[in-house]
Amino acid sequence: MNSDPVTNTEAAWVVGLLQAGDSFYPTGSYAHSFGLEGLVQAGVVHDRATLKAFFELSTLPALRQTDLPLAAHAWRAMGEGDWEKVGELCILSSALKTSREARMASENIGRQRTELMATLHGHPLALEFTRLAAERGWPYSPPVAAALEGRVLGAPLGAVLGGVYYAAVASLLSAAMKLLRLGQNASQSLLTETLAQAPAIITAAEAVPMEDIGWFNPWLDIAAARHETADSRMFIS
C-alpha cells in the first residue's frame, strides 16, 4: 500500500479554504466592522432592512469591483510568476482604502494571513511572496493574501473567490449581531439571500480588467473616517 501523502486533492483545498476563512483563524478580522459601526452610530443602519440595503449598495458592489477582481488578478499573476503585477495589486489594494483605519485594518489582516500561510505550510510560493513584500515594501492585502492561500492550497479560482465572498459577508454579519438587535435566524436568512447573489457577482468580478478595479462610496467612507474619532466604539475600524 502506498503511504505517501495525497496533495492537491479537492478535499485538501476545500478544508484549507474553510480553515483560512473561519473566525477561529487568527487574522484579527473579528475586531473590525469595516465602517459598519460608523454607519450604525450615524443611524443609517439600524435594523435588518437597512443592513440589507448596506449590503446591496456597498458590500456587494465593493466585492464585485474591488476585492474579488484584486484576488482574481493576483491568483492569475502568481500562477504566471508575475511578481511585478502582484506588487502593483498590493499597492492598488491599499490605495483604494480611503480612510486611515481601513488601510491599517487591511494591512494588518493581510499581513497576518500571509505570514500564517507561510508559517503553517512553508510553501515556496508563500515564502517568496513574504520575502519580496519585505524587500520591496509592498503593503499587505487581504485579497492578495487570499489568492496566495488559493495557490498554496491548489484551489481553483472560483473556489478562492467564493471564499473571499463568504468571509466578507459573514464577517460583517457577525459584527452586525454585536451592533444591532439582530438575531441568529435573521442573520442567517440575510446571509442566505446574499449568498444567492454570489455566482453572478463572482462571474462579473472575474472579467473586471485591472484598470477598472475600484469602488467609491462616500456614504461608507465618511462613516469610516468619523469612526476614527468616535467617543466610544466596539471595533477597531
N, C-alpha and C positions, 0 to 999 in steps of 0.2 A: 504494500500500500504506500502511495506517495504521501509523505508527511509535510511536503513543502507548503508554506502558507499561500493561500489564494489571495491575489491582489487585484485591484481594479475591477472587481465584480460589481454588479448593480447593488447588491446588498451592502457592500463595503462603502460605496459613496453615499448611499441613502442614509445609513446610520451616521456617517461622518457629517453630512449636512444637517441632520437632525441635532447632533451634538453642538455644532457651531451656531445653530440658530436658537438653541434652548436658553431660557432665562437662567438656568443653572450654570451656563458657560460664562466665566468671569470676564466679560468685556466691559462692564460698567454701564451698559446701556440702560439698565433699570433705574439709574439715577437721573435720567434725562427725560424731559417731556417734549423736547424739540419745539418749543414755542407754544405748546398746548396750554400749559399753566398760565402763560401770559394772556391767552385768549379767554380763559376761564375767569381770570382776575378782571378782565375788561368787560365781562358779561356777554361776550359774543357767543361763547359756547357755554350752555347751561343745562342742557338735557340731551336725550337721545337724538331728537330731531336735529338740533343744531350741531351735535357731534357728527351726525351723518353728513350734514352739509359741509362740515370741515373736511371730512374725508373726500367728498366728491369734488370740492372746489380747491383743495390744497394738496392733500396727501397723495391722492391717486395721480393727478396731473404731474406732480413733482416726481413721483416714481417713474411715470411714463417718459418724461422728458429729461430727467437728471440721473437718479441713482441707477435705474435699470440700464440705460444706454452706457453710462460710465462702466458698469460691471461687464456689459457685453463687449465693449471695445477693449477693455483690459484683458478679458478672458481670451479674446482672439489674438491680441498683441503678445500675450505670454506664450500662446501656442506657437507663434512665429518667432519667438525670441527677440521681439522688437522692444527693447528696454527703453529706447528714447520715447516711444509713444506711451509706454507705461508711465514714465516720469511726467510727460505732458498731462496725462489724465489725472495723476495725483495732484498736480498744481491746479488744474482746472477744477477738480472736485473741491479743493479748499477755497478757491476764489469765488465759487458760486454760493458760499455761505456768507451772507451779508452781515450778520451780527457777530460780534466777537465771541460771545458764548457758544454760538452754533459752530463756529470754526474750531474752537477749543474742544468742544464735545466730539466733533467729528475726528479731530486729530487724535484724541485720547483713545476713542473706541477703535479707530483704525489701527493705531499702534498696538494696542493690546491684542486685537485679533491676529495681526500679522506675527507678532512675537510668539503668541501661543501656538500658531500653526508651525512656526519654525522649531519651537521647543518640543512640542508633542510628537511631531512627525520627523523632524530632522531631514526633510526632503531637500534635495539640492536646489530646487526652484525657489523654495521659501528662504533658504539661506542666502541665495544670490540676491533675491529681492531686498532682504534686510540689509545686506552689505551695500548695495547700490543706493538704497534710500538714505543710509547714514552718510555715505561718501558724497552724494550729490545734493543732500539736503532736501529731499522730496518730502512734502507733507504726507502724513499717513491718511488714508482714505478708506472708510468702511466699504464702499462699493468695490474698490480695487482689492481690498483685503478679501472680500467675498469671492472675487474672481480667482485670487490666489488659492483660496481654500478649495475651490472647484477644481482647479488644475492639479493641485497636490492630491486630491482625493480621486481624481479621474472621473469627475462628474460632467455630464453634458451641459451645454449652455442653458437649455431650457430649465433644467433642474436647479442650476445655480440662480437663475433669475427668479424662479419660483420661491427659492429660499429667501432671497432678498425681499421679495414682495411680502411673504408671510411674516417675516421677522419685523418688518417696518410696521405693518398693520397691528400685529399682536402686541408689540411694544407700546404703541400709542393707546391701544385699548386697555392695557394693563395700567398705564398712567391715568387714563380717564376714570377708571374704577376708584382711584385714590382721590380724584379731584371732584367727581360728580356723584350724585345719587344714582348710581348705575349698577344694577345687579349683574350676577353672572349670566343669567338667562338672556337679559337684554344685550349684554356684551357679545355673547355667542351668536345671537341672531344677527347682530350688526356685522360681526366677523364673517358669518356665512354669506351675507349679502355682498360684502366687499370682496371676498374671495371669488365669488361668482364672476367678477369682472376681470380676474387675473389673466385668463388666457388671451383675451383681446388686448389688454394693456401690455402684456409681455410681448406679444407678436408685434404690436406697434413700436415698442421700445427697441426691439432688435433691429429695426430698419432706420432708426434715427441716426443720421450722419454726425460725425464728431463736431462739425461746425454748427450744428443745430442743438447741441446739448445745452440745457439750461431752462430754468423756470423761475419767473419773478412773481411773487405775491406780496404786495406791500402790507396787506392785512396781517399776514403771519410775521413778516419781517419787523414791522413796528412793534408788535406784541412781544416778539423775542428780544428786541432791543430794550423795551421798557422793563422786561423781566429782570434784566441785569441790576436794576436799582430798586426793585420791589422791597418793601419793608419786611415782608416775610414770604417764605416760599418752601415748597416741599422738594423741588427738583433743582438740579444744578443749572439746567437750561430750559 
